[in-house]
């Protein structure tokens, strides 16, 4: 089967969206590209071989509506690749996908899409997979919306897939972090943090922090638990216990990560915590929150353990940093 992810791909090597899809009727597009754009029509092609039975294609239908297509014999493998793609674009690039759509984010086909397919052909091919309900025009509309991937981002994505696809614990960690970010989105570029978020957070009054807590308490707790599960998955364990933190870190797949490595806080400093802390200390810190607030369903947690956005941003950033370190080591070893 082939699997489609609704993401546009720039078929040139120019800036994002420069040669993006045209809104012209299907029959008019060949002439538009030949005489107006003065370039060849996009072509479907393989862009990466992940393994002997998993390939990734840059595929087009309606001449210029592009998608990433995963060719795989196993649905699980396809979803692993798809989740890696969602993670990379959402957590690393900041292009958060919509997790509230009514359609599956991964659609299935028996054939690789071709530029000559029009909407009716795409719909008929999608309906070859006998879902409970037939494919409708709402899905086709979703397939025609998305982000445009410039050439350099696409190449970076392919390298990240090669790095991550066979690392089950890492994929699980990425999935938990992605779910945490769906609940409470903690992505921000460094320039936004320095120029906007940090000054605003420094002068945020206590009464508004309290109001945000009551507005978002259950979202905070769910997002925190998901991120903590991501940390456990990253280290390959089902449950982290206080007296085993050093052992868990030392026994992980990633021997270059040590309990005494230094982590720099960027968010919990606003709540009065010290800026630098060792890995085993911050995991212990997060574990206390997990046990007191979320895992045990404490109806009235101690005031100092009421979660706020500082805690959510920090645990998401810490886990993102762990994954980034592993990826950096992988690239350095190439």
C-alpha positions in Angstrom: 0.0 0.0 0.0 1.0 3.6 -0.4 0.4 6.2 2.3 -0.3 9.9 1.7 0.5 12.7 4.1 -1.1 16.0 3.1 2.0 18.1 2.7 2.9 20.1 -0.4 6.4 19.8 -1.8 8.1 22.4 -3.9 9.2 20.4 -7.0 12.0 22.8 -7.7 14.9 24.0 -5.5 13.6 27.6 -5.2 12.1 29.4 -2.2 9.1 28.0 -0.4 5.9 28.1 -2.5 7.5 29.8 -5.5 6.2 27.1 -7.8 3.4 25.9 -5.6 0.1 24.3 -6.8 -2.1 26.2 -9.3 -5.8 26.7 -8.7 -6.5 26.3 -12.4 -8.8 23.6 -13.7 -7.1 20.3 -14.4 -7.3 20.5 -18.2 -5.7 24.0 -18.2 -2.6 23.2 -16.1 -0.3 21.7 -18.8 -0.6 24.8 -20.9 -0.1 27.0 -17.9 3.2 25.3 -17.0 4.4 25.3 -20.6 3.6 28.8 -21.6 3.2 30.9 -18.4 5.5 29.3 -15.8 7.8 28.0 -18.6 8.8 24.9 -16.7 8.1 21.2 -16.9 5.2 19.7 -15.2 6.0 18.1 -11.8 6.8 14.4 -11.8 6.3 11.7 -9.2 9.6 10.2 -8.1 11.3 8.2 -5.4 13.2 10.4 -3.0 14.5 7.9 -0.4 14.8 4.2 0.2 14.5 3.6 3.9 14.8 -0.2 3.8 14.3 -3.0 1.3 10.5 -2.7 1.7 10.0 0.9 2.7 10.4 3.8 0.2 9.4 7.4 0.2 8.1 9.2 -2.9 7.5 12.8 -3.9 4.2 12.2 -5.7 1.8 14.5 -7.5 -1.8 14.4 -8.7 -3.8 17.0 -10.6 -0.4 17.8 -12.1 0.9 19.9 -9.2 -0.7 18.9 -5.9 2.2 17.2 -4.2 2.4 14.8 -1.2 4.9 12.7 0.6 4.0 9.1 -0.1 5.3 6.2 2.0 5.4 2.8 0.2 5.3 0.0 2.7 4.1 -3.5 3.1 3.3 -3.0 6.8 0.9 -0.4 8.2 2.9 -0.1 11.4 6.1 0.8 9.4 4.2 3.4 7.5 2.8 5.0 10.7 6.3 5.0 12.2 7.6 7.0 9.2 4.5 9.2 9.2 5.0 10.0 12.9 8.6 10.8 12.4 7.6 13.3 9.7 5.0 14.9 11.8 7.4 15.2 14.7 10.2 16.7 12.5 7.9 19.3 11.0 6.0 20.1 14.2 8.7 20.0 16.9 11.8 20.9 15.0 10.3 23.2 12.3 7.4 24.6 14.2 4.8 23.7 11.6 2.2 22.2 13.9 -0.2 19.9 12.1 -4.0 19.9 12.9 -4.8 16.9 15.1 -8.6 17.7 15.1 -9.5 16.8 11.5 -12.3 14.3 11.0 -10.2 12.3 8.4 -7.3 10.0 9.1 -4.1 12.0 8.8 -2.6 9.0 6.9 -4.6 8.0 3.8 -4.1 4.7 2.0 -3.8 3.9 -1.7 -3.0 0.8 -3.8 -1.2 2.8 -6.4 1.3 5.6 -6.5 -0.5 8.9 -7.4 0.3 10.3 -10.9 0.2 13.9 -12.1 -2.4 13.0 -14.7 -4.9 12.0 -12.0 -7.7 14.5 -11.5 -9.9 14.8 -8.4 -12.3 12.2 -9.5 -9.5 9.7 -10.2 -8.0 10.4 -6.8 -11.3 9.9 -5.1 -11.9 6.6 -6.9 -8.4 5.3 -5.9 -8.9 6.3 -2.3 -12.2 4.4 -2.3 -10.4 1.2 -3.3 -9.6 0.9 0.4 -13.0 -0.1 1.8 -13.4 2.3 4.7 -16.6 2.3 6.7 -17.6 5.5 5.0 -16.7 6.4 1.4 -14.2 9.2 0.7 -15.9 12.5 0.1 -14.9 16.0 -1.2 -14.0 17.1 2.3 -11.0 14.8 2.3 -10.0 16.0 -1.2 -10.1 19.5 0.1 -7.8 18.5 3.0 -5.4 16.9 0.5 -5.1 20.2 -1.4 -4.1 22.1 1.7 -0.8 21.9 3.6 2.6 23.4 3.9 5.2 23.7 1.1 8.5 22.1 1.8 11.5 23.8 0.3 14.3 21.7 -1.0 16.6 22.1 2.0 13.9 21.2 4.5 12.9 18.2 2.5 16.5 17.0 2.5 16.8 17.5 6.2 13.6 15.6 6.7 15.0 12.6 4.7 18.1 12.5 6.8 16.1 12.6 10.0 14.0 9.7 8.8 17.1 7.7 8.1 18.3 8.4 11.6 15.1 7.6 13.5 13.0 5.0 11.7 14.5 1.9 13.3 14.7 3.3 16.8 11.5 2.2 18.5 12.1 3.9 21.9 13.0 7.1 20.2 9.8 7.0 18.0 7.7 6.4 21.1 9.4 9.4 22.8 8.7 11.5 19.8 5.0 10.4 19.7 4.5 11.3 23.3 6.2 14.7 22.9 4.0 15.3 19.8 0.9 14.5 21.8 2.1 16.8 24.6 2.5 19.6 22.1 -1.0 19.0 20.7 -2.3 19.6 24.2 -0.1 22.6 25.0 2.1 23.9 22.2 5.6 24.8 23.6 7.5 25.5 20.4 9.1 28.9 20.0 12.2 30.0 18.1 15.1 31.6 20.2 14.5 35.1 18.7 10.8 35.0 19.8 11.8 33.8 23.3 14.4 36.5 23.8 12.5 39.4 22.2 8.9 38.7 23.1 8.2 35.8 25.4 10.9 36.4 28.1 10.1 40.1 28.7 6.3 39.3 28.8 6.7 36.4 31.2 8.9 38.4 33.5 6.1 40.9 34.1 3.2 38.5 34.1 1.3 39.2 37.4 0.7 36.3 39.9 -3.1 36.7 39.6 -2.9 36.0 35.9 -0.8 32.9 36.5 -3.4 31.7 38.9 -6.2 32.4 36.4 -4.3 30.5 33.7 -3.9 27.6 36.1 -7.6 27.3 36.6 -8.3 27.8 32.9 -5.8 25.1 31.9 -5.1 22.8 34.8 -6.2 19.6 33.2 -4.6 20.4 29.9 -1.4 21.2 31.8 -1.5 17.9 33.6 -2.2 15.8 30.5 0.5 17.6 28.5 3.0 17.1 31.3 2.2 13.4 31.7 2.6 12.8 27.9 6.0 14.6 28.0 7.1 12.6 31.0 6.1 9.4 29.3 8.3 10.6 26.4 11.3 10.8 28.8 10.6 7.3 30.0 10.4 6.0 26.4 13.6 7.8 25.5 15.5 5.9 28.2 13.7 2.7 27.3 11.9 2.1 30.6 8.2 1.8 31.5 8.5 3.7 34.8 11.2 5.9 36.3 11.7 5.5 40.1 13.6 8.1 42.2 16.3 5.7 43.4 16.9 4.4 39.9 17.3 7.6 37.9 21.1 7.4 37.6 20.8 3.7 36.6 18.2 4.5 34.0 20.4 7.1 32.4 23.5 5.0 32.4 21.8 2.0 31.0 20.2 3.8 28.1 21.1 3.2 24.4 22.8 6.5 24.3 26.0 6.1 26.4 27.2 9.7 25.7 24.3 11.0 27.9 25.4 11.0 31.6 23.5 11.7 34.8 25.8 14.7 35.6 25.4 16.4 32.2 24.3 20.0 32.6 20.9 21.2 31.5 20.1 24.9 31.2 16.6 26.0 32.1 14.8 28.6 29.9 11.3 28.6 31.5 11.2 27.3 35.1 13.6 30.2 35.9 10.5 32.4 35.9 9.1 30.3 38.7 12.2 30.7 40.8 14.2 27.6 40.0 18.0 27.7 39.4 19.1 28.1 35.8 21.6 25.2 35.5 20.9 21.7 36.8 22.2 18.2 36.2 20.2 15.7 34.2 19.5 13.4 37.1 18.3 16.3 39.2 15.9 17.7 36.6 14.4 14.2 36.0 13.9 13.9 39.7 12.3 17.3 39.7 9.9 16.3 36.9 9.2 13.0 38.7 8.0 14.8 41.8 5.5 16.7 39.7 4.4 13.6 37.9 3.8 11.7 41.2 2.2 14.5 43.2 0.1 16.2 40.6 -0.7 14.0 37.7 -0.2 10.3 38.2 -1.9 10.2 41.5 -4.7 12.6 40.6 -4.1 14.8 43.6 -7.3 17.0 43.8 -5.5 19.6 46.0 -1.8 19.5 45.1 0.6 21.6 47.3 0.8 25.1 46.1 4.4 24.7 45.0 3.4 21.8 42.8 0.6 23.4 40.9 1.7 23.1 37.3 2.0 26.2 35.1 3.2 26.9 31.6 6.8 27.1 32.8 6.8 23.5 33.8 5.1 22.4 30.5 7.5 24.4 28.3 10.5 23.1 30.3 9.7 19.4 30.2 9.0 19.6 26.5 12.2 21.5 25.9 14.2 19.0 27.9 12.9 16.1 25.9 13.4 17.9 22.7 17.0 18.5 23.7 17.5 14.8 24.5 16.3 13.9 21.0 18.3 16.6 19.4 21.5 15.5 21.1 21.0 12.0 19.8 20.4 13.3 16.3 23.5 15.5 16.5 25.6 12.5 17.5 24.2 10.6 14.6 25.1 13.4 12.1 28.6 13.8 13.6 29.3 10.2 13.2 28.4 10.2 9.5 
